[in-house]
Amino acid sequence: MFADRAKILIRSGKGGDGHMSFRRELYVPNGGPDGGDGGRGGDLIFQVDKGLNTLADFRHRRKYTAGDGEQGGKRRCHGKDGKDLVIMVPEGTVVKESRSGKVIADMSGDNQRQVVLKGGKGGLGNQHFATSTMQVPKYAQPGQPSMELEVNLELKVIADVGLIGFPNVGKSTLLSRVTNADPKIANYHFTTINPNLGVVDLEGGKGFVMADIPGLIEGASEGVGLGHEFLRHIERTKMMIHVVDAAGTEGRDPVEDIHKINAELKSYNPEIAERPQVIAANKIDLIYHEDEDPVERLKKRFEPQGIRVFPISGVSGQGIDKLLYYVSSRLAELDSPPVIFEQEYFPEEELMYEDLPYTVVKENDVYVVEGPKIEKMLGYTNLDSEKGFAFFQKFLKESGILDDLEKAGIQEGDTVKMYGLQFDYYK
């Protein structure tokens, strides 16, 4: 099973509600408010685990939830904070909002840990709402609601150099010879399902990270076979080694193969197709043509375009050193930072203003307004401040709640209740 993509549901913790209570002690019959604050909800965090190289673990679990904050208590007791949830992912994982496809986090480079969804703040207890004119506040602030998102995880391999080419041209053999990687090698198509990474150490030269990108086929850019899954791994590479079977052991034409795969790259992402390439004409130990030398044919066709051709044998090791030292020198010239995908989706901003439902119901001469939209607004608003109260009034008007109350028949002086908040209605 190819495991470089997954879709999961993530949720931060809800903030604990503030508590409404009053001090009751012997000889203190009219004690003031002493409701404690709610605890903070847990954050939902993504963190890189360098020991992971696939997203296979996410096939068996779809929902990830941080802990909710506890409610505040009597005697000014603060509720316990919710537990953060840390989700471990392989380096190179890109987190995207599932509907828009926008990037939330790229777990690469310096970004080894990122808070993706913040837990809700705990609500204030009624001790905070006492004023000179309201000494017995019967309202405590609800905790901020949790944030919930469905996200796509995509693993895009981080490597300096990507090995590309049709299946069975010898990419895995080359990688196993020049690096510490141990890829599975066999004589059938799509042997390589997950990308394999290895470090190339060069004596007297600068090493680099090489990835064996799973074999491409014609139509890959349109999603044929495992096309899109394979192509996304090339997005981070600085340059590519295009491996071809120079001997044509499976009846393929190496020149046509190069044109076909470059066409797939251009169709998928033109910017990737413009990155530097070098051709590794592999399996020269199996060339028995008496007429035209296939390596010379490759050189005549591609070296005038600035694409060097190196005859090699992945089995015997012939010509591999020249190829690797050339690649190392080209990387030094490029000296470009790895591709990092910028954040495009900011959950806190997007989810704060989403359109949530609410209801207006008349119960025993009291107009009750409830729903996640109301709960969320109360969690973010301090009604004790002048600014917070002005925001509350604006919210009631612009959200259509005042219109719905009037449609329900409310009159001046009638009572409105929103969770723990109760007030008289006046225009």
N, C-alpha and C positions, 0 to 999 in steps of 0.2 A: 504494500500500500504506500503510495507516494504521500509523504506527510510534510509538505512545506506550506500548507494552508489550513486554517481552521476558523470556525465561526463560533464565538462564545458570547454569553450574556454576562456583563459585569455590573456590580452595584456597590456603591459605597455605603457606609453605615448612616442610619438616621440619627440626628441629634436627639438626645433625651429631652423630654418635656420638663419645663420648669414646674416647681411644685407650689400649690397654693395652701398655705396653712398659717395659723396664728399662734403666737406664744401663749401658752396656757400653763401658768404655774400658781401655786398656792400664794395667796396674798397679791397676785398680779392678775386681777380679773379681766383687764382690758389690755392685754399685751399686744404689741404690734405684729405686723406680718413677719413670718420667719421661714417662708418657703424657699428651699434651696434650688440652685440652678441644675439643669440637666447636663449630662456628660456629652462630650463631643463624639460624633460618629466616627468610625474607623475609616481611614483612607484606603483606596484601592490602588496598589502600587505595582508597576512592572519593573522587574530587575533581571539583568543579564546573568545567566549561569553558563560559564565557559565550558562546562562539562556536557552541555546539551548540544545536539546538532540537528535535531528534527523537532517538529511540533506534534509528534505522535501521541504524547500524553493527553493532548486536548481532544482526541477522538472519543475518549471514554467519560469525559466530564464536560458539561456545557455551561453550567452556571457557577459563578464565583461571587461571593458576597462577603463584604467586610462586616464587622460587628457593629450593632447599634449601641448608641450611648444609653446609659441608664437614666431613669427619671430622677429628678432632684427629690430630696426628702425634707422632713420636718427639721426644725432647729438649724436651718441654714445648711443642711447637709448637701454636698455636691454629689451629683450622680457620677458613677464610674464611666470613664471614657470607653468607647467601643474599641475593639482590637483591630488594628490595621491588617489588611490581607495583602501579602506579597506574592505575586505570580511570577515564577521563574521562567524565562524564555531564552532560547539560543541567541547569541550575538548575531545581529543582522535582521532581527524580527521587526517588521513594520506593523504598527497597530493603526487600523483605519476604521472610521465610522462606517457601518455597513451600508446605510442607505445612500450616502453621498459619495463614499469612496475617498473622503478627505483624510489626510494623514493626521493622526493624533500624536503618535510618538514613533520615533525611529531609534530602536535600541542598538545603537552603533557608536563607534568612536568614543568620545568622552561621555556620552549619555548612557551610563550603565544602570541608572536607577531613575525612574520618573513617576511622580504621583499623577495618575491619569484622572481619577475621580476623587475629589475631596469629600471627606465626611461632613455631614451637616453639623452646624454649631448647636450646642446645647441651648435650650430655651431658658430665659431668665425666670427665676422664682418671683412670687408676688412681693417679696421684700424690696425689689427694685422699683416698684410702681407706687410706693407711698409718697404722697405729696402733702403740702399744707392743707389742701382742699379735699384730698382723698386719702384719708389716713387708714382706711380699711379696704385696700384694693382686693377685689375678688376675681382677679385675673392673673394668670401666669402664662408666660409666653411658651407656645409649643416649640419643640426643637425643629431645626431646619430639616426638611425632608432629604432622603437619600437621592443620589443621582444614579440613574440606570441607563445603560447603553448596550446595544448589540454591536460588537466589533468584529472585524475580520483581522486575523493574524496572517501575515505573509512573511516567509523566511526568504530573504534575499542574501545569498552568500557573500561574505566579505573576502575578497581576494584581490591581489594586485594583477594577476594574470589568469585568464580563463582559457581552458582547453576546449575548443569547439570543433565540431566535425560530425559527419554521419556516424551511425553506430558501427562498431567493429573496425574502426580505422586504427585503433591502438592507443587511444587516449589513456585508458586505465593502466595499460602496460607502461607507458611513458611516465605517468605520475608515480607509479610504484617504484620505478627505477631511480628517479631523481629526488624523491622526497621520503618522508617517514610515513606516508599514508599507506594503508593496506586495503586497497579496493578489491571488490570481488571481480574476477576476470573469467569470462567464459565465452564460448563462440555462439552467441545468439543475440538477436537484436534487443535493445533496451536492457542490456546487462546492468548498466548503471541506472539506478532509479533515484537514489539520493545523491546529491553532489558530494564529492570527496575532496577534502582540503589537505594540503601538505605544504611543509616549509622547505624551500630549496636553499641549501647552504652551499655557498661557493667559496672555494679557497682563494683568498686574495680579492674577492669580489663581494658585492653587497647582495645578501640573500633576499628572497621575496616569497610571498604566499601564492601558491598555485592551486586552482580548483579545476577538477575534472567535471565539466558541465555535462549532464546527461545528454546522450546523442540526439541530435536534431533530425527531423525528417522534413520532406517537402510539405508545405502547408502548415508548418508549425505556427506561423504568425497568426493563422486563422483558428488556432486551437486544435488542429488535427493531432491525433495521438496525445502526447503529453506536452504539446508545443508551448503553451503559455507558461506552464510550470517550469519548463526548461529555460525559456528565454528570460524570465524575470531574474535568474541568477547571474546573467551577464551584465545586468544594469550597473553594478558597482565596480566592475573590473576596469583597470586603467588601459590595458591592452590585451590582445587575444593571440593565442597560438592556434592557428588553423591547421589541424592535423588531417592529412589525407593519406589514403592508401595508394602510394605511388606505383605499386606493382599491380594494382587493379585485381587483386586476388578474388574479389567477388563479382568481377565483371563490370565494375563501376569506372567511370572516367573521372580522374581526379580534378581536371580542369572544370568540367561541368559541375562537380560537387561543390567546388569553391563558389562558383557563380550562384548556384541554387541557395546555398546557405547565406551568402551575403545578401541575396534578395530577400530572404526571410528576415534577416536582421533589419534591413532597411524598412521593410513593411511593418515590423513590430515597433521600431523606434529609430528613426533616421540618425539621431545623435549617436546612438551606439554604433551604427554601421560606419561612422566616420572615425572611430577610435583606431589607433595604430594596430596593425596586424603583422604577423610574421607566419610564413608557411613552413610547417614541418612535414617534409615529404617522407613519410614513414614506410617501413618494410622494404628498404632498398636491397636487403639481403635476399629478397624473393623476386627481384627483377631479372627476367630472362629474355627480354625482347631483343631481337637481333637487329631490328630496324631503328626506329626513333627512340632515343633515351627519354623516358617520361619525365625525369628530373629536369633535363635541359628544356623540354617543352614547357614545363611549369615556369622556369626562369624566364624564358622568352616572353611568356604571356604576362607575368605579374611583376617582374623586377623593374620594367620600365615605368610601372605605376608607383614605384617606391616601396613595394612589398617584397622583402627579402625571402628567399627560398633556401632552406637548409635540408639537405638529404640526411636522414637519420635511420637508425634501426633501434626500435624500442627493445628488441630482444637481445641484440649483441652490444648495444650501447654506442655503436659507431655514430659519430657526428653530433652526439648530444651535447657535449661540452661547449662546442662552438655556438650552438643554438642558445644555451642558457646564458653564456657570458654576453651574447648580443642582446638578449632580452633584458638582462640586468643593466647594461649600459643605456638602453632605450628608456627604461624606467627612471634612471637617474636624470636623464634629460627632461622627461615629462615632469617629474617632481610635483605632481598634482595631488591635492588631498583626496581621500576617498569620498565617493559620492554619498552625501547624507541628505535624506529627504526632510525638508522643512515642515514644521507643524502648520497645518491648515485649518484644523478643527479644534476649537477650545471649548471643552464640555461645559465649564462653569458659565460661560457667556451664552452658549447656545441653549442650554437646558433651563436657564433662569427665565427666559422669555417665551418658552414654548407654550402653546395653547392647550391648557388643561381644563377639564370639565368642572362644573359646579352645579349645585341645585338650590332652588329657592322654594321652601315649603312653609306653609302657615300651620303652626301647631299651638292650639290653646291661646290664641291672640298674640303669639310670638312668631315672628318671621325668622325661620332658621335657614341660614346660608352655609352650606358645607360642600366639601369636595377638595381634591388635591390642589386645585388652584388657590383656594382660600388658605388651606393649611400651609402651603408654600409661602404665600405672601406674609402671613402672620409670623412665620419662622424667620423671615428676613427683616422684619420691621420692628423698631422700638417705638411703640405708640406713646411713650412717655415724653419723647422729645418733640419739639415743635416741627422739626424737619420730618421726623417719622410720621407724625400725624398728618402733615400735609401730603406726604406720599400715599398714605392710607386713603385719604379723600380722593386724590387723583386716581388711584387704582380703582376705587368703587365706580367712579364715573366712566373712565376709559374702557374698563373691562365689560361694561354693560350691566353690572350688578344693580345699579340704581334704577335703570330702566326696567329690569326684570322685577324689582321690588314694587315699582309703581304699577306694573301690569298685574301683579298679584293683589293689588288693592291696598297697599300700605298708606297710612295717613300720618300726618305730623303727630309726634308724641307716641307712636307705636314702638314696640320694642323689637330690636333686631339682635339675634344671637349668632355668633360665629365661633364655634367651639367654646373656649373659655372666655371669650370677649362678649359682653352684652352692653348695648347702648340704646338710647332713644333716637328715633329718626326725626330729623329736621332738615328742611331744604336749605 
